[in-house]
């Protein structure tokens, strides 16, 4: 993946995906800098809409799966 900015194009390395309270966090590196992107359920739905109908089902399934995993982790 590549991130473009006014100061140049940088490689983006994804390191981990974590579930937090009400959001998913993608952690990684952009160039030499640590980076973090937080997605709320509304962000995921908006991305799915922008990508088209075919992406909506996997995106919503991801939201459901993360929600169920968080509940399961709380019980454990």
C-alpha positions as CSV (number, residue, x, y, z in Angstrom):
1,X,0.0,0.0,0.0
2,X,1.2,3.5,-0.6
3,X,0.3,6.8,1.1
4,X,0.5,10.0,-1.0
5,X,0.9,13.4,0.7
6,X,2.1,16.9,-0.3
7,X,5.6,15.9,0.9
8,X,5.8,12.7,-1.2
9,X,4.7,9.1,-1.6
10,X,5.5,6.7,1.2
11,X,5.2,2.9,1.6
12,X,2.6,1.9,4.2
13,X,3.3,-1.3,6.1
14,X,0.3,-2.8,8.0
15,X,1.5,-4.3,11.3
16,X,-1.7,-5.2,13.3
17,X,-5.5,-4.8,13.4
18,X,-7.0,-4.4,16.9
19,X,-10.6,-4.1,18.1
20,X,-11.2,-1.3,20.5
21,X,-14.4,0.1,22.1
22,X,-16.5,1.0,19.2
23,X,-13.8,1.0,16.5
24,X,-11.1,-1.0,14.7
25,X,-7.5,0.3,14.8
26,X,-5.1,-0.4,12.0
27,X,-1.5,0.1,13.2
28,X,1.5,0.3,11.0
29,X,4.3,2.3,9.5
30,X,4.1,5.1,6.9
31,X,7.6,5.6,5.7
32,X,9.7,5.9,8.9
33,X,6.8,7.0,11.1
34,X,4.4,5.0,13.2
35,X,0.8,5.4,12.1
36,X,-2.6,4.5,13.3
37,X,-6.0,4.6,11.6
38,X,-9.2,4.2,13.6
39,X,-12.4,3.0,11.8
40,X,-15.8,3.3,13.4
41,X,-18.7,1.1,12.2
42,X,-20.0,4.2,10.3
43,X,-16.6,4.6,8.5
44,X,-16.7,0.9,7.4
45,X,-20.2,1.3,6.0
46,X,-19.2,4.5,4.2
47,X,-16.2,2.8,2.7
48,X,-18.4,-0.1,1.6
49,X,-20.8,2.3,-0.1
50,X,-18.0,4.1,-1.9
51,X,-16.6,0.7,-3.1
52,X,-20.0,-0.5,-4.3
53,X,-22.6,-3.0,-3.3
54,X,-20.2,-6.0,-3.6
55,X,-18.0,-4.7,-0.8
56,X,-21.0,-3.9,1.6
57,X,-21.5,-7.5,2.7
58,X,-17.9,-8.3,3.6
59,X,-17.6,-4.9,5.4
60,X,-20.7,-5.4,7.4
61,X,-19.7,-9.0,8.2
62,X,-16.4,-7.7,9.5
63,X,-18.2,-5.3,11.9
64,X,-20.4,-8.1,13.1
65,X,-17.4,-10.5,13.6
66,X,-15.4,-7.9,15.5
67,X,-18.4,-7.1,17.7
68,X,-18.9,-10.8,18.5
69,X,-15.2,-11.3,19.2
70,X,-15.2,-8.4,21.6
71,X,-18.1,-9.9,23.5
72,X,-16.4,-13.3,23.6
73,X,-13.2,-11.7,24.9
74,X,-15.0,-9.9,27.7
75,X,-16.5,-13.2,28.9
76,X,-13.2,-15.1,28.9
